[in-house]
């Protein structure tokens, strides 16, 4: 898939998902003798949701915007 031919909405979603996905590995909180990254407790859920958003923006017809039904499958199953 060519990034230049992707719809603008898919580009922004893919970039935001990738940035969030990577941010889970960076330190979120530092204290005297260590730090905690984004893969603790609720951070795992955030990690998974960023991965899902990047995956959904990469699949399907790249030249069309994202259909609303692809997002609602995860949050409001039929």
C-alpha positions as CSV (number, residue, x, y, z in Angstrom):
1,X,0.0,0.0,0.0
2,X,1.3,3.4,-1.0
3,X,1.2,6.0,1.8
4,X,0.9,8.8,-0.7
5,X,-2.3,7.4,-2.2
6,X,-4.0,6.9,1.2
7,X,-7.0,9.0,2.2
8,X,-6.1,11.8,4.5
9,X,-8.3,10.4,7.3
10,X,-6.5,7.1,7.1
11,X,-3.1,8.8,7.1
12,X,-3.8,10.7,10.3
13,X,-5.3,7.7,12.0
14,X,-2.3,5.5,11.1
15,X,0.2,8.1,12.3
16,X,-1.7,8.7,15.6
17,X,-2.0,5.0,16.2
18,X,1.7,4.4,15.5
19,X,2.7,7.3,17.7
20,X,0.5,6.0,20.6
21,X,1.7,2.5,20.1
22,X,5.3,3.6,20.4
23,X,4.6,5.9,23.3
24,X,3.6,2.9,25.4
25,X,7.2,1.8,25.5
26,X,8.4,5.2,26.7
27,X,8.5,6.1,30.4
28,X,5.2,7.6,31.7
29,X,6.2,8.2,35.3
30,X,9.6,8.5,36.9
31,X,10.6,8.3,40.5
32,X,13.8,8.2,42.5
33,X,15.2,4.8,41.4
34,X,13.2,3.9,38.3
35,X,10.4,4.6,35.9
36,X,7.1,3.0,34.7
37,X,6.3,2.7,31.1
38,X,2.9,2.5,29.4
39,X,2.6,-1.3,29.6
40,X,1.4,-1.4,33.2
41,X,-2.3,-1.9,34.3
42,X,-4.5,0.2,32.0
43,X,-1.6,0.9,29.7
44,X,-2.1,-2.6,28.2
45,X,-5.6,-1.7,27.1
46,X,-4.3,1.6,25.6
47,X,-1.6,-0.4,23.8
48,X,-4.2,-2.7,22.3
49,X,-6.5,0.1,21.3
50,X,-3.8,2.0,19.5
51,X,-2.8,-1.2,17.7
52,X,-6.5,-1.7,16.6
53,X,-6.8,1.8,15.3
54,X,-3.6,1.5,13.3
55,X,-4.7,-1.9,11.9
56,X,-8.1,-0.6,10.9
57,X,-6.6,2.4,9.1
58,X,-4.3,0.1,7.2
59,X,-6.9,-2.4,6.0
60,X,-9.5,-2.0,3.3
61,X,-9.6,0.4,0.4
62,X,-6.9,3.0,1.1
63,X,-8.3,5.7,-1.2
64,X,-11.6,5.9,0.7
65,X,-12.3,7.2,4.1
66,X,-12.9,4.9,7.0
67,X,-16.5,3.7,7.2
68,X,-18.3,4.2,10.5
69,X,-19.4,0.6,10.6
70,X,-15.8,-0.7,11.0
71,X,-15.4,1.2,14.2
72,X,-18.8,0.4,15.6
73,X,-18.1,-3.4,15.4
74,X,-15.7,-3.1,18.4
75,X,-17.8,-0.9,20.6
76,X,-21.4,-1.8,19.7
77,X,-21.6,-5.4,18.4
78,X,-24.8,-6.3,16.6
